Amino acid sequence: MEPSLQLGILEGARPMHPSKMLREAGADVYSPHWGATDPQLVQEVHGAGGAVAVWPVDDDNAVAWCKYCKPDSVFSNRPKEVGPALRN
């Protein structure tokens, strides 16, 4: 595999210690459901050297929450529609 390949953890709920999960799994990216994310989670993962990528950001509520939480990446089933709103 590509040496610079990043590995991630896909999670539907919020664990007690996401940074510990990243470390124990040898992963680089923590990818929770957007509704299980908050600014403290993003800060914790960043403090552990990881990145946060949320999913599925498909509506105005999810876009607003992401703008508040500031994840590193967003996954969407509607990137053409939500992309401009996320970038503003």
N, CA, C and O of each residue as an XYZ file, in Angstrom:
352
protein
N       0.823     -1.193      0.000
C       0.000      0.000      0.000
C       0.863      1.251      0.000
O       2.063      1.218      0.272
N       0.214      2.328     -0.310
C       0.857      3.634     -0.307
C       1.332      3.975      1.111
O       0.532      3.945      2.045
N       2.622      4.298      1.287
C       3.138      4.602      2.631
C       2.440      5.780      3.308
O       2.351      5.816      4.536
N       1.946      6.738      2.535
C       1.298      7.903      3.146
C      -0.210      7.712      3.327
O      -0.918      8.652      3.688
N      -0.698      6.496      3.078
C      -2.121      6.198      3.236
C      -2.558      6.462      4.673
O      -1.908      6.015      5.618
N      -3.653      7.183      4.832
C      -4.193      7.438      6.161
C      -5.281      6.421      6.466
O      -6.093      6.088      5.603
N      -5.288      5.936      7.692
C      -6.300      4.986      8.140
C      -7.263      5.692      9.082
O      -6.880      6.601      9.818
N      -8.516      5.261      9.046
C      -9.510      5.925      9.873
C     -10.424      4.968     10.592
O     -10.503      3.783     10.268
N     -11.110      5.506     11.573
C     -12.118      4.779     12.343
C     -13.468      5.407     12.022
O     -13.655      6.610     12.202
N     -14.405      4.598     11.550
C     -15.764      5.047     11.261
C     -16.626      4.707     12.468
O     -16.672      3.553     12.896
N     -17.311      5.709     13.020
C     -18.039      5.519     14.276
C     -19.399      6.195     14.202
O     -19.507      7.334     13.749
N     -20.432      5.497     14.644
C     -21.778      6.055     14.627
C     -22.161      6.758     15.914
O     -23.065      7.594     15.914
N     -21.494      6.437     17.007
C     -21.790      7.035     18.309
C     -20.514      7.665     18.854
O     -19.447      7.543     18.253
N     -20.629      8.328     19.975
C     -19.449      8.965     20.551
C     -18.862      8.101     21.658
O     -19.514      7.873     22.677
N     -17.630      7.614     21.465
C     -16.977      6.847     22.523
C     -16.462      7.787     23.618
O     -16.395      9.002     23.431
N     -16.110      7.216     24.729
C     -15.606      8.013     25.843
C     -14.280      8.690     25.503
O     -14.050      9.835     25.891
N     -13.411      7.988     24.779
C     -12.066      8.496     24.512
C     -11.681      8.264     23.051
O     -10.965      7.309     22.750
N     -12.145      9.122     22.141
C     -11.821      8.905     20.728
C     -10.327      8.967     20.437
O      -9.846      8.252     19.558
N      -9.588      9.800     21.149
C      -8.145      9.867     20.899
C      -7.466      8.558     21.301
O      -6.508      8.133     20.655
N      -7.954      7.924     22.355
C      -7.421      6.622     22.767
C      -7.730      5.569     21.704
O      -6.891      4.722     21.399
N      -8.951      5.627     21.136
C      -9.307      4.702     20.054
C      -8.351      4.858     18.879
O      -7.871      3.867     18.328
N      -8.075      6.106     18.493
C      -7.148      6.350     17.385
C      -5.786      5.754     17.674
O      -5.214      5.052     16.841
N      -5.277      6.035     18.841
C      -3.945      5.569     19.225
C      -3.875      4.049     19.222
O      -2.952      3.471     18.648
N      -4.849      3.396     19.861
C      -4.834      1.938     19.959
C      -5.020      1.263     18.607
O      -4.511      0.164     18.386
N      -5.748      1.914     17.698
C      -5.981      1.343     16.369
C      -4.866      1.698     15.387
O      -4.806      1.133     14.295
N      -3.997      2.611     15.756
C      -2.972      3.069     14.826
C      -3.578      3.855     13.674
O      -3.056      3.837     12.560
N      -4.689      4.550     13.947
C      -5.412      5.289     12.910
C      -5.050      6.772     12.939
O      -4.543      7.289     13.935
N      -5.323      7.437     11.826
C      -5.022      8.861     11.667
C      -6.268      9.738     11.695
O      -6.202     10.912     12.061
N      -7.410      9.158     11.305
C      -8.643      9.924     11.133
C      -9.755      9.289     11.954
O      -9.971      8.078     11.905
N     -10.450     10.120     12.703
C     -11.631      9.678     13.440
C     -12.832     10.209     12.674
O     -12.937     11.413     12.443
N     -13.743      9.317     12.274
C     -14.863      9.705     11.418
C     -16.200      9.351     12.067
O     -16.750      8.279     11.817
N     -16.723     10.256     12.905
C     -18.012     10.019     13.558
C     -19.174     10.585     12.742
O     -18.979     11.394     11.835
N     -20.370     10.149     13.079
C     -21.581     10.789     12.565
C     -21.531     12.250     13.004
O     -21.085     12.549     14.112
N     -21.981     13.153     12.150
C     -21.885     14.578     12.486
C     -22.596     14.921     13.792
O     -22.156     15.808     14.523
N     -23.691     14.226     14.090
C     -24.446     14.514     15.301
C     -23.760     14.043     16.578
O     -24.168     14.423     17.675
N     -22.721     13.220     16.446
C     -21.957     12.742     17.602
C     -20.679     13.554     17.781
O     -19.769     13.149     18.505
N     -20.622     14.693     17.117
C     -19.426     15.531     17.129
C     -19.722     16.838     17.856
O     -20.836     17.358     17.800
N     -18.711     17.354     18.534
C     -18.798     18.689     19.114
C     -17.396     19.292     19.104
O     -16.427     18.578     18.847
N     -17.267     20.582     19.377
C     -15.946     21.205     19.319
C     -14.921     20.553     20.250
O     -13.736     20.503     19.919
N     -15.358     20.059     21.400
C     -14.426     19.418     22.328
C     -13.858     18.128     21.740
O     -12.677     17.832     21.919
N     -14.692     17.363     21.040
C     -14.220     16.140     20.397
C     -13.171     16.478     19.344
O     -12.121     15.838     19.279
N     -13.456     17.483     18.520
C     -12.502     17.888     17.482
C     -11.186     18.305     18.128
O     -10.113     17.928     17.658
N     -11.268     19.076     19.195
C     -10.065     19.524     19.900
C      -9.292     18.335     20.482
O      -8.065     18.298     20.399
N      -9.996     17.372     21.064
C      -9.334     16.200     21.640
C      -8.596     15.399     20.574
O      -7.445     15.007     20.767
N      -9.262     15.159     19.456
C      -8.635     14.380     18.383
C      -7.446     15.139     17.800
O      -6.401     14.541     17.542
N      -7.590     16.432     17.593
C      -6.469     17.227     17.100
C      -5.301     17.190     18.083
O      -4.144     17.116     17.671
N      -5.599     17.241     19.371
C      -4.556     17.180     20.387
C      -3.784     15.878     20.367
O      -2.628     15.825     20.789
N      -4.426     14.825     19.876
C      -3.774     13.519     19.762
C      -3.095     13.347     18.404
O      -2.563     12.278     18.102
N      -3.116     14.406     17.585
C      -2.466     14.339     16.279
C      -3.337     13.778     15.174
O      -2.845     13.501     14.080
N      -4.628     13.606     15.440
C      -5.531     13.047     14.441
C      -6.361     14.107     13.746
O      -6.305     15.292     14.077
N      -7.130     13.649     12.774
C      -8.050     14.507     12.036
C      -9.468     13.992     12.251
O      -9.671     12.826     12.590
N     -10.445     14.870     12.051
C     -11.856     14.507     12.208
C     -12.556     14.686     10.864
O     -12.465     15.741     10.237
N     -13.254     13.636     10.435
C     -14.028     13.666      9.192
C     -15.438     13.185      9.515
O     -15.618     12.028      9.895
N     -16.433     14.043      9.374
C     -17.800     13.695      9.768
C     -18.652     13.293      8.568
O     -18.336     13.616      7.423
N     -19.729     12.587      8.855
C     -20.647     12.071      7.831
C     -22.041     11.988      8.402
O     -22.164     12.123      9.620
N     -23.079     11.783      7.668
C     -23.306     12.320      6.334
C     -23.857     13.738      6.467
O     -24.913     13.937      7.069
N     -23.184     14.678      5.935
C     -23.599     16.075      6.026
C     -24.445     16.373      4.790
O     -23.930     16.737      3.733
N     -25.758     16.208      4.953
C     -26.670     16.276      3.810
C     -27.757     17.338      3.920
O     -28.539     17.508      2.985
N     -27.827     18.065      5.050
C     -28.898     19.057      5.187
C     -28.390     20.294      5.925
O     -27.255     20.330      6.399
N     -29.244     21.292      6.012
C     -28.854     22.568      6.619
C     -28.446     22.434      8.082
O     -27.524     23.118      8.526
N     -29.112     21.570      8.837
C     -28.749     21.377     10.249
C     -27.342     20.819     10.375
O     -26.560     21.282     11.204
N     -27.020     19.832      9.562
C     -25.685     19.232      9.598
C     -24.630     20.242      9.166
O     -23.549     20.301      9.753
N     -24.935     21.031      8.151
C     -23.997     22.064      7.691
C     -23.729     23.063      8.813
O     -22.575     23.393      9.085
N     -24.776     23.543      9.461
C     -24.613     24.519     10.546
C     -23.782     23.937     11.683
O     -22.920     24.622     12.233
N     -24.031     22.690     12.037
C     -23.291     22.065     13.130
C     -21.817     21.909     12.758
O     -20.938     22.114     13.596
N     -21.550     21.549     11.513
C     -20.160     21.409     11.067
C     -19.432     22.751     11.077
O     -18.253     22.818     11.421
N     -20.126     23.803     10.705
C     -19.501     25.123     10.741
C     -19.148     25.509     12.178
O     -18.174     26.226     12.408
N     -19.929     25.038     13.130
C     -19.671     25.298     14.543
C     -18.531     24.423     15.074
O     -17.675     24.906     15.816
N     -18.517     23.152     14.701
C     -17.540     22.196     15.242
C     -16.196     22.228     14.523
O     -15.167     21.925     15.126
N     -16.194     22.587     13.253
C     -14.985     22.720     12.443
C     -14.191     21.416     12.266
O     -13.012     21.361     12.615
N     -14.833     20.365     11.724
C     -14.079     19.151     11.418
C     -13.114     19.415     10.264
O     -13.214     20.434      9.580
N     -12.189     18.495     10.058
C     -11.205     18.634      8.981
C     -11.779     18.268      7.622
O     -11.391     18.843      6.605
N     -12.695     17.320      7.602
C     -13.302     16.849      6.359
C     -14.765     16.525      6.594
O     -15.195     16.248      7.714
N     -15.521     16.569      5.497
C     -16.949     16.282      5.541
C     -17.275     15.310      4.416
O     -16.816     15.477      3.286
N     -18.066     14.300      4.731
C     -18.577     13.379      3.719
C     -20.062     13.660      3.550
O     -20.785     13.855      4.526
N     -20.509     13.677      2.288
C     -21.903     14.000      2.005
C     -22.410     13.188      0.821
O     -21.655     12.837     -0.085
N     -23.699     12.899      0.850
C     -24.365     12.311     -0.307
C     -24.798     13.408     -1.276
O     -25.271     13.122     -2.376
N     -24.632     14.667     -0.861
C     -25.053     15.816     -1.658
C     -23.955     16.883     -1.696
O     -24.213     18.036     -1.352
N     -22.735     16.521     -2.107
C     -21.637     17.483     -2.049
C     -21.866     18.739     -2.884
O     -21.440     19.827     -2.495
N     -22.527     18.600     -4.016
C     -22.774     19.770     -4.862
C     -23.670     20.782     -4.157
O     -23.491     21.990     -4.310
N     -24.633     20.286     -3.386
C     -25.565     21.170     -2.700
C     -24.992     21.747     -1.406
O     -25.164     22.934     -1.131
N     -24.316     20.923     -0.612
C     -23.849     21.403      0.701
C     -22.459     22.026      0.654
O     -22.102     22.799      1.543
N     -21.677     21.704     -0.359
C     -20.320     22.243     -0.458
C     -20.259     23.759     -0.384
O     -19.503     24.300      0.423
N     -21.038     24.463     -1.207
C     -20.989     25.929     -1.139
C     -21.380     26.478      0.238
O     -20.778     27.445      0.705
N     -22.360     25.887      0.879
C     -22.778     26.350      2.210
C     -21.675     26.119      3.237
O     -21.488     26.940      4.135
N     -20.946     25.020      3.120
C     -19.860     24.734      4.057
C     -18.681     25.682      3.858
O     -17.971     26.007      4.810
N     -18.480     26.115      2.640
C     -17.321     26.967      2.336
C     -17.574     28.443      2.620
O     -16.634     29.238      2.598
N     -18.808     28.824      2.883
C     -19.135     30.239      3.165
C     -19.024     30.543      4.631
O     -19.261     31.677      5.046
